[in-house]
């Protein structure tokens, strides 16, 4: 897929909306997935084509004192929030 001329501009605008708390197309989470949704671009636009913008996003997140959910953008639950396993007891 080729890069559209304004793809970078869309990503920058989406980044600003997320940091301003005015996300329109995403949850506004501090993740690459949310940034891609907000910009209206596929996630690989950030992970493969515009890695400099991905790094800028992560840098700005760190400067705000926040931590992205994960570097890949996947939402994962922490071990403490997982449901305990159900173990059967024999009678």
N, C-alpha and C positions, 0 to 999 in steps of 0.2 A: 504494500500500500504506500502510495506516495504522500508526502507531507503537503498539506495545503498551505498557502502563504500565510494565512492568518491563524494557523493552528497554535503557534507559539503565543500569539496575542490572546487567544481564547484561554490558554492555560494560565497566563499571567493574570488575566481578569478573574478567572475562577479562583486562583490562589488568593487574590485580594479579597474576594467575597467571603471565602472561608475564614480568613483571618479577621475580617470585619464582623463576622457572625451573621452575614446576610446571604447565606447560600440559598439558591433557588432550585437547583436540580438534584441536590444530594442531601445527605444528612448533615453535612458540614463537619464530619469527623476529620481528624487530622491524619488521614491516610491517603495513599496514592489512589486507591479505588475511589474514594469520595472526590478527590481532585479531578480524576479522569471523568467521572460522572458529571461533575459540576461544569467542566470545560466542554463536555459533549464530544470527547475523543476516546478512542479505545485505550485501555490501560497500557498496552504495549507502546503507545506513543510516548509514555513517560519512562517505561522500563527499557526501551530499546532505542528510540529515535531522539528523545530529548532528555538524556540522562543528566544534563546540566541543570535543567529545570527541576527534575526530581531531586537532585542534590540541594538545589536552592530551597526547595520546599522543606526538606528535612532540616536544613540549617536554620530556617526561620522558625520551625517548630521547636527546635532545641533552644533558640534564643528566647522564646516565650516561656521556657521552663516546662514545656509539655513534652511528652514522649509519644510518638506515633504508636499505634497498637502493635504493628510489626513492620519491619522493613519491606516485606513483600506486599503489604496492604491487606493481608488476609486477617479477618477478624477471628481471633482465637480466645477461648475462655481460659482464664488462669486455672491452675490445678485446684485451688481452693474453692472455685465457684462451680466445679463439676459436681454432678450428682454422685453420691456414694454408690458404689457398685452393690448390686443386690446379690447377696450370697444366700444360698439355700442351706438350711440346717437340716440335718437328718434326724428323724425321730426314732 
